[in-house]
Amino acid sequence: MVRASFFAFGFFIALCGVAFLNIDKFVMTGPHEDRAQGFRGMLTSPQTIEKETKDVLDPPEWAAFLMMSIGSVTMLYAAALPKRKD
């Protein structure tokens, strides 16, 4: 169970990394909500798109490779876990 969970989580993260290779930016569908000016991560400043202000997620170039490597290492860890003896 744990082995399959780690493998599935690693596979999901690796696939998200592959998607980040092809996607330049995400435009959120909901309207912009004012947030505190704290840490926003990959969210850029709100942009006006089609006469509405929306949040935009603009991942850096290295984010795709980071996610693919973390997913790959997690899948390798899942393969290296010892098999459970019942």
Biotite code that builds the C-alpha atoms (Angstrom):
import biotite.structure as struc

atoms = struc.array([
    struc.Atom([0.000, 0.000, 0.000], chain_id="A", res_id=1, res_name="MET", atom_name="CA", element="C"),
    struc.Atom([2.739, 2.440, 0.965], chain_id="A", res_id=2, res_name="VAL", atom_name="CA", element="C"),
    struc.Atom([4.816, 1.421, -2.030], chain_id="A", res_id=3, res_name="ARG", atom_name="CA", element="C"),
    struc.Atom([1.942, 2.031, -4.454], chain_id="A", res_id=4, res_name="ALA", atom_name="CA", element="C"),
    struc.Atom([1.123, 5.362, -2.807], chain_id="A", res_id=5, res_name="SER", atom_name="CA", element="C"),
    struc.Atom([4.700, 6.611, -3.148], chain_id="A", res_id=6, res_name="PHE", atom_name="CA", element="C"),
    struc.Atom([4.859, 5.442, -6.745], chain_id="A", res_id=7, res_name="PHE", atom_name="CA", element="C"),
    struc.Atom([1.541, 7.123, -7.636], chain_id="A", res_id=8, res_name="ALA", atom_name="CA", element="C"),
    struc.Atom([2.566, 10.372, -5.933], chain_id="A", res_id=9, res_name="PHE", atom_name="CA", element="C"),
    struc.Atom([5.929, 10.375, -7.753], chain_id="A", res_id=10, res_name="GLY", atom_name="CA", element="C"),
    struc.Atom([4.264, 9.634, -11.073], chain_id="A", res_id=11, res_name="PHE", atom_name="CA", element="C"),
    struc.Atom([1.782, 12.477, -10.572], chain_id="A", res_id=12, res_name="PHE", atom_name="CA", element="C"),
    struc.Atom([4.541, 14.969, -9.732], chain_id="A", res_id=13, res_name="ILE", atom_name="CA", element="C"),
    struc.Atom([6.612, 13.831, -12.729], chain_id="A", res_id=14, res_name="ALA", atom_name="CA", element="C"),
    struc.Atom([3.608, 14.230, -15.052], chain_id="A", res_id=15, res_name="LEU", atom_name="CA", element="C"),
    struc.Atom([3.000, 17.734, -13.703], chain_id="A", res_id=16, res_name="CYS", atom_name="CA", element="C"),
    struc.Atom([6.629, 18.505, -14.523], chain_id="A", res_id=17, res_name="GLY", atom_name="CA", element="C"),
    struc.Atom([6.146, 17.247, -18.086], chain_id="A", res_id=18, res_name="VAL", atom_name="CA", element="C"),
    struc.Atom([3.080, 19.479, -18.381], chain_id="A", res_id=19, res_name="ALA", atom_name="CA", element="C"),
    struc.Atom([5.133, 22.467, -17.187], chain_id="A", res_id=20, res_name="PHE", atom_name="CA", element="C"),
    struc.Atom([7.510, 21.894, -20.128], chain_id="A", res_id=21, res_name="LEU", atom_name="CA", element="C"),
    struc.Atom([4.715, 22.694, -22.581], chain_id="A", res_id=22, res_name="ASN", atom_name="CA", element="C"),
    struc.Atom([2.743, 25.315, -20.655], chain_id="A", res_id=23, res_name="ILE", atom_name="CA", element="C"),
    struc.Atom([3.975, 28.892, -20.501], chain_id="A", res_id=24, res_name="ASP", atom_name="CA", element="C"),
    struc.Atom([1.485, 30.224, -17.955], chain_id="A", res_id=25, res_name="LYS", atom_name="CA", element="C"),
    struc.Atom([-1.854, 29.415, -16.340], chain_id="A", res_id=26, res_name="PHE", atom_name="CA", element="C"),
    struc.Atom([-4.669, 31.950, -16.230], chain_id="A", res_id=27, res_name="VAL", atom_name="CA", element="C"),
    struc.Atom([-7.023, 31.322, -13.330], chain_id="A", res_id=28, res_name="MET", atom_name="CA", element="C"),
    struc.Atom([-10.693, 31.274, -14.320], chain_id="A", res_id=29, res_name="THR", atom_name="CA", element="C"),
    struc.Atom([-12.066, 33.072, -11.277], chain_id="A", res_id=30, res_name="GLY", atom_name="CA", element="C"),
    struc.Atom([-11.832, 36.819, -10.715], chain_id="A", res_id=31, res_name="PRO", atom_name="CA", element="C"),
    struc.Atom([-8.850, 38.286, -8.902], chain_id="A", res_id=32, res_name="HIS", atom_name="CA", element="C"),
    struc.Atom([-9.056, 38.264, -5.117], chain_id="A", res_id=33, res_name="GLU", atom_name="CA", element="C"),
    struc.Atom([-7.023, 40.754, -3.116], chain_id="A", res_id=34, res_name="ASP", atom_name="CA", element="C"),
    struc.Atom([-4.474, 38.917, -1.017], chain_id="A", res_id=35, res_name="ARG", atom_name="CA", element="C"),
    struc.Atom([-1.886, 40.077, 1.440], chain_id="A", res_id=36, res_name="ALA", atom_name="CA", element="C"),
    struc.Atom([1.416, 41.027, -0.186], chain_id="A", res_id=37, res_name="GLN", atom_name="CA", element="C"),
    struc.Atom([3.211, 38.087, 1.465], chain_id="A", res_id=38, res_name="GLY", atom_name="CA", element="C"),
    struc.Atom([4.801, 35.117, -0.278], chain_id="A", res_id=39, res_name="PHE", atom_name="CA", element="C"),
    struc.Atom([2.913, 34.290, -3.481], chain_id="A", res_id=40, res_name="ARG", atom_name="CA", element="C"),
    struc.Atom([5.176, 31.610, -4.951], chain_id="A", res_id=41, res_name="GLY", atom_name="CA", element="C"),
    struc.Atom([4.639, 31.349, -8.699], chain_id="A", res_id=42, res_name="MET", atom_name="CA", element="C"),
    struc.Atom([1.689, 33.738, -8.786], chain_id="A", res_id=43, res_name="LEU", atom_name="CA", element="C"),
    struc.Atom([2.569, 36.892, -10.652], chain_id="A", res_id=44, res_name="THR", atom_name="CA", element="C"),
    struc.Atom([0.871, 40.224, -10.245], chain_id="A", res_id=45, res_name="SER", atom_name="CA", element="C"),
    struc.Atom([-2.769, 40.229, -11.392], chain_id="A", res_id=46, res_name="PRO", atom_name="CA", element="C"),
    struc.Atom([-3.202, 40.893, -15.099], chain_id="A", res_id=47, res_name="GLN", atom_name="CA", element="C"),
    struc.Atom([-6.141, 42.298, -17.035], chain_id="A", res_id=48, res_name="THR", atom_name="CA", element="C"),
    struc.Atom([-7.323, 39.674, -19.506], chain_id="A", res_id=49, res_name="ILE", atom_name="CA", element="C"),
    struc.Atom([-10.484, 40.216, -21.562], chain_id="A", res_id=50, res_name="GLU", atom_name="CA", element="C"),
    struc.Atom([-11.559, 43.222, -19.471], chain_id="A", res_id=51, res_name="LYS", atom_name="CA", element="C"),
    struc.Atom([-11.241, 41.280, -16.201], chain_id="A", res_id=52, res_name="GLU", atom_name="CA", element="C"),
    struc.Atom([-8.438, 41.147, -13.672], chain_id="A", res_id=53, res_name="THR", atom_name="CA", element="C"),
    struc.Atom([-7.354, 37.535, -13.146], chain_id="A", res_id=54, res_name="LYS", atom_name="CA", element="C"),
    struc.Atom([-4.560, 35.761, -11.320], chain_id="A", res_id=55, res_name="ASP", atom_name="CA", element="C"),
    struc.Atom([-1.792, 34.288, -13.471], chain_id="A", res_id=56, res_name="VAL", atom_name="CA", element="C"),
    struc.Atom([0.455, 31.374, -12.491], chain_id="A", res_id=57, res_name="LEU", atom_name="CA", element="C"),
    struc.Atom([3.771, 31.796, -14.299], chain_id="A", res_id=58, res_name="ASP", atom_name="CA", element="C"),
    struc.Atom([6.176, 28.971, -13.345], chain_id="A", res_id=59, res_name="PRO", atom_name="CA", element="C"),
    struc.Atom([9.899, 29.580, -13.866], chain_id="A", res_id=60, res_name="PRO", atom_name="CA", element="C"),
    struc.Atom([11.768, 27.572, -16.506], chain_id="A", res_id=61, res_name="GLU", atom_name="CA", element="C"),
    struc.Atom([13.468, 25.336, -13.929], chain_id="A", res_id=62, res_name="TRP", atom_name="CA", element="C"),
    struc.Atom([10.185, 24.282, -12.234], chain_id="A", res_id=63, res_name="ALA", atom_name="CA", element="C"),
    struc.Atom([9.489, 21.593, -14.854], chain_id="A", res_id=64, res_name="ALA", atom_name="CA", element="C"),
    struc.Atom([12.865, 19.934, -14.377], chain_id="A", res_id=65, res_name="PHE", atom_name="CA", element="C"),
    struc.Atom([12.598, 20.181, -10.595], chain_id="A", res_id=66, res_name="LEU", atom_name="CA", element="C"),
    struc.Atom([9.202, 18.470, -10.567], chain_id="A", res_id=67, res_name="MET", atom_name="CA", element="C"),
    struc.Atom([10.315, 15.745, -12.979], chain_id="A", res_id=68, res_name="MET", atom_name="CA", element="C"),
    struc.Atom([13.406, 14.990, -10.892], chain_id="A", res_id=69, res_name="SER", atom_name="CA", element="C"),
    struc.Atom([11.487, 14.928, -7.592], chain_id="A", res_id=70, res_name="ILE", atom_name="CA", element="C"),
    struc.Atom([8.891, 12.615, -9.138], chain_id="A", res_id=71, res_name="GLY", atom_name="CA", element="C"),
    struc.Atom([11.563, 10.320, -10.552], chain_id="A", res_id=72, res_name="SER", atom_name="CA", element="C"),
    struc.Atom([13.427, 10.068, -7.245], chain_id="A", res_id=73, res_name="VAL", atom_name="CA", element="C"),
    struc.Atom([10.163, 9.334, -5.431], chain_id="A", res_id=74, res_name="THR", atom_name="CA", element="C"),
    struc.Atom([9.330, 6.553, -7.900], chain_id="A", res_id=75, res_name="MET", atom_name="CA", element="C"),
    struc.Atom([12.831, 5.098, -7.465], chain_id="A", res_id=76, res_name="LEU", atom_name="CA", element="C"),
    struc.Atom([12.350, 5.231, -3.697], chain_id="A", res_id=77, res_name="TYR", atom_name="CA", element="C"),
    struc.Atom([9.071, 3.350, -4.069], chain_id="A", res_id=78, res_name="ALA", atom_name="CA", element="C"),
    struc.Atom([10.812, 0.660, -6.123], chain_id="A", res_id=79, res_name="ALA", atom_name="CA", element="C"),
    struc.Atom([13.562, 0.348, -3.495], chain_id="A", res_id=80, res_name="ALA", atom_name="CA", element="C"),
    struc.Atom([11.188, -0.101, -0.554], chain_id="A", res_id=81, res_name="LEU", atom_name="CA", element="C"),
    struc.Atom([11.371, -3.628, 0.845], chain_id="A", res_id=82, res_name="PRO", atom_name="CA", element="C"),
    struc.Atom([8.445, -5.872, 0.034], chain_id="A", res_id=83, res_name="LYS", atom_name="CA", element="C"),
    struc.Atom([6.110, -6.564, 2.925], chain_id="A", res_id=84, res_name="ARG", atom_name="CA", element="C"),
    struc.Atom([5.980, -10.129, 4.134], chain_id="A", res_id=85, res_name="LYS", atom_name="CA", element="C"),
    struc.Atom([2.530, -11.135, 5.304], chain_id="A", res_id=86, res_name="ASP", atom_name="CA", element="C"),
])
